[in-house]
């Protein structure tokens, strides 16, 4: 596994969540917790570094069709 990903995983709190900021000097998580953007970014980075791809079965047009909103 990538060294940066492994390091980031060690920064999670006791229930595996990340906050929106991390203070390197104090080792404290700052800001809102849980922070979905931090977790999504971590997951996306891990997928990209592993060479994995993600795809959806729906086309862009299907995903953004106004018929899905009704």
PEMO-V878309 format. One record per residue. N is the residue number from 1. RES is the residue in three letters. SS is DSSP state (a for helix, b for strand, c for the rest). PSI is psi in whole degrees, -180 to 180 (none if undefined). Layout:
N & RES & SS & PSI
N & RES & SS & PSI
This chain:
1 & UNK & c & 152
2 & UNK & c & 138
3 & UNK & a & -40
4 & UNK & a & -39
5 & UNK & a & -45
6 & UNK & a & -42
7 & UNK & a & -43
8 & UNK & a & -39
9 & UNK & a & -30
10 & UNK & a & -13
11 & UNK & c & -7
12 & UNK & c & 156
13 & UNK & c & -172
14 & UNK & c & -19
15 & UNK & c & 15
16 & UNK & c & 13
17 & UNK & c & 157
18 & UNK & c & 148
19 & UNK & c & -178
20 & UNK & c & -15
21 & UNK & b & 158
22 & UNK & b & 129
23 & UNK & b & 112
24 & UNK & c & -39
25 & UNK & c & -41
26 & UNK & c & -17
27 & UNK & c & 18
28 & UNK & b & 145
29 & UNK & b & 138
30 & UNK & b & 156
31 & UNK & c & -161
32 & UNK & c & 136
33 & UNK & c & 133
34 & UNK & c & 152
35 & UNK & c & 107
36 & UNK & a & -37
37 & UNK & a & -36
38 & UNK & a & -43
39 & UNK & a & -40
40 & UNK & a & -43
41 & UNK & a & -41
42 & UNK & a & -46
43 & UNK & a & -45
44 & UNK & a & -41
45 & UNK & a & -44
46 & UNK & a & -42
47 & UNK & a & -46
48 & UNK & a & -43
49 & UNK & a & -28
50 & UNK & a & -12
51 & UNK & c & 3
52 & UNK & c & 154
53 & UNK & c & 152
54 & UNK & c & 139
55 & UNK & c & 154
56 & UNK & c & 152
57 & UNK & c & -18
58 & UNK & c & 142
59 & UNK & c & 165
60 & UNK & a & -43
61 & UNK & a & -41
62 & UNK & a & -41
63 & UNK & a & -29
64 & UNK & c & 16
65 & UNK & c & 136
66 & UNK & a & -21
67 & UNK & a & -25
68 & UNK & a & -19
69 & UNK & a & -10
70 & UNK & c & none
